[in-house]
Amino acid sequence: GGNTACVSITEGKHTVVFDAGSGLREFGRELMAKRVMFRGQPLSIFLSHFHWDHILGFPFFAPSFVPGNRITIYSPAFRARRYFKIQHGDPFFPVALEHLGATLSFRTIHEDAQRRVGPFKVKAIGLVHPGGGLGYRLDSPSGSVVYLTDTEIEQATLAQARKYAKFVECADLAIVDTQYSVLETVEKRTWGHSSVFRFIDLFRGAGVKTLAMFHYDPDSSDAAVDDLLDRAREYVGTIRLMSGLSIMAAMEGLEIEVGRGRR
């Protein structure tokens, strides 16, 4: 168990968030405790898609209730504002979207598009997932982070797989969907999720420095994740051109200095 998808990246006074799962509530509490405001440069949230586990944290995101805060939400859906209004509407939530204190802006982003957010250059790529969605690559002077969750590598065409490999090239950190074992990717074909071993194969020769396992199956125990991590590291050791790839298991509250190692 645990909170659903939410990853934040900060450089200086600029913050980008990938997905608004239940982890966004915890992130909001941290921001409030530190008295962080977004009145000049807005907080930018990039959504991969609108499946429930990737948006359910937003109604409980404390900074959205603070007058003067500015939040920009990027997503592949041009009806994003409508979807958020539904989520904030009766009977699902007592505070309507238009009654939040923060100023919200919604912007559509498409596959292959790029956006400049402060020091970050953010690029989008399509996901192989029911209903579609987007993965993202963020580049800044400090390093590069790729966020590829909710995608089924097994169902990707050869052209899509090559595009993924190019997208992650030389990334400092790649956060990827590792929900299933290899057997489960066969049993749950078309469900839209992957195995860490498929990503290892995909990254062969791509120069990715660190792969972070992410988006675990809700039924996976800590012991199961640890076992998967051990087997993934063993697998990397058997492959030529992969000696420089480090593999880690993402966990709640984990902080990483990209390009400078883990802390």
N, C-alpha and C positions, 0 to 999 in steps of 0.2 A: 504493500500500500504506500501511500504518500501523496503529496500534492501533484497536480497535473502540470503540463508544460508551461514554463516561464523562465526565460534566460535574459539577464540584463548585462549590458556592456557599457562601461563608463570610461571616458577619456576626458580628463579635465572636468569641465562643467557640463559636458554633453553626455546624454544617456540615451541608448537605444534598447528597446525591449523586444524580444522575439516571443510572441504568443502571450495570451492572457488567461492561461489556465488558473487553477486555484492557487498556484504559487504566487500569483500577482498580489494576492491579499497580504502574504507575508512580506513581499517586497515593499508594498505600500506602508506597512507598519514600520519597517526599517527607515524609509524615507521620512516619515513623520517624526520618528524618534530623533533623527539627525537634523530636523527642521529644514530639509531640502525642499526648495520651491522651484517651480518651472514657469517663471513670469517673463523672462527674456527669451531664452532658447526653449522651445517647447519640448516636452518629453515625447519621443517618437516610439510608437508601438507598431511593429510589423507582424501581422497575423498570417499564419500559413494557410489556414482555412477556418471554416465556421463550425466544425464539429464541436459538440458541447464541451468536451474536455479542454478545448483550446480557447474558450471565451468565458467560461463560467466564473472566472475570478474578477472580471471587471466591475460588476455591481458592488463588490466589496473592497475596491481599491480606494483607500482613504484619500489620496491626493486628488481624486476626481471630485471630491466634495469641497475642496478648498477654493474660495473665490480668488481669482487672479491667476491661478495655475492654467497653463496651456498644454493641451495634449493633442497630438496628431496621430491618427490611426490609419495606417496603410494596410490595404488588403486587396485580394484579387476580386472582390465583389463590389460592383458599383452600387449595390443596395445595402452597403454596410450600415449606414445610419439607420435605415429601416429595421435591420436585424437587431441592432442595439436598442432601438426604441421598443421593439417587441420584448426583448429580454428584460428591459426596465419597466415594462408596463404591467398593468393588472391582468391576471392574478399572480404574476411571477415575482414581482418586486414592488415594494411600496413607494420608491422614489423614481419619478419619471425622469427620463434622460434630460429633458429640457430644464429640470429643476436642480441639476447638479451645479455646484459652484464653479467648477472649472469650465473653461472654454474648449469645446471639442471640435476638431476638424477631421473630416474623413476624406481620404484620398485613395483612388484606385491605382494599383500597380499591376502591370502585366508581366508575363514571362519575357525574359530577355531585357526588361527595362532596368534603368539605373536611376538612383536618387542620391543626391548629395545632402547629408544631414550633418551639419557642423564639420568636424574633421573626418567623418566617415563617408565612404562611397559604398552604397548598398546596391547589389545586383540581385536580380530574381531569376529563378529557374523553375520550370514546371515539375510537379510531383506526380508520381504514379500512385494515385489514391482515389477511392470512390468519391466522385464529385469534384476531383481535381484539387489543386492547391499550389502553393509556392514554397520553395526553399530559398534561402538567402545566403549571400556572401558579403561580408563586411570587411572592407580594407581601410586601414588608417596608417598614419606614420609609425604607429607602434607595432602593427602586425595585422594578421588576417584571421577571421573566424568564419567558418561555414556552418550553417544550420540546416540540416537535411533530415527532418523528422517526418513521419507518416508518409513513407514512400516504399514501394515494393520493387526492389531492384530486379527480382526474378521476372517481373512482367514488363520490364523496360525493353524497348527495341534496341538493336545494336547501336543505332544512331543516338538514342537517348542515353545509353550507357557511356558512349564515347563523350557525349556532352557533359555528363556528370563528372567523368574523369578530368575533363578540361576545366570544369568549374571549380574543382577542389585543388587544382594544381598549386603546389608549394604553400598550401595553407598552414598556418601555425597551429590551428585547432579546428578539427571537424567534429561537430556534435551530430550524431547520426542515430537513426531509428534502429534499435536492436531488440525489438519486442519478442521475436520468435527464435527458436532453435532452427537448425536446418530442416529437421523433420517437420516442424510446425509450418514452415513456409510452404511445404508441399500440401499438408493437411488443410491449411487455411489460405490456399491460393485465391487471389483476387481480393483478399481482405485489406490490402493496402499497407502491409508492414513487412519488415525485413529482418535478416539475421546479421549479426556482426561479421560473420564469415564472408557473407556476400559483399559487404563493404570493404573488407580486407582485400578480397580479390579485385574489386573495382579500383582500389587505390594503388594497386601494384604499379610502381614506377612513377606515381604522380607527385612524389615528393612531399606528401603530407607529413607534418612533424608529429602531431598527436591526434589520435582518434578517441573521442569520448563517447562511451556507450550511454544511451539515453532512451527515454520512452519505453521503460521496461513493461512487461506484461503485469497487469494489476495483481495477478496471482503468484508472481515470482517472489520468493523469500530473499532475504539478504544473502543467505547461504547459496541460493541458486544463482544470484548475480555474481557472487564471488567465484563460483565454479565456472561460470561462463567467461569471466575475465581471465581466469587461469588458462582455460582452453584456448581462448583467443590469442593470448600471448604465446602459447606453445605453437599455435598454427603460424603466426607471423615468423617464428624462428625457423620454420621449415621452408620459407619462400625466399628465393633470391630477390634482390633489389628492395627488400623490405626491412633491412637491418636498422634503418634509421627511424622506423615508425614506433612510437610509444602508444600504448593503449591503457586507458584508465576508465574507471566506472564513475560516471557522474552521480552526485548525491545532493540532497537538499542542503543548501547553505554553502556549497563548495565555492571557493573563490580561486581564480587563476589569473596570474599576470601573464598575458599573452606575449610570447617572445622572450619572457624572463623566467619561465618555469612556474611551478606550483608553489602556493604558500598557504 
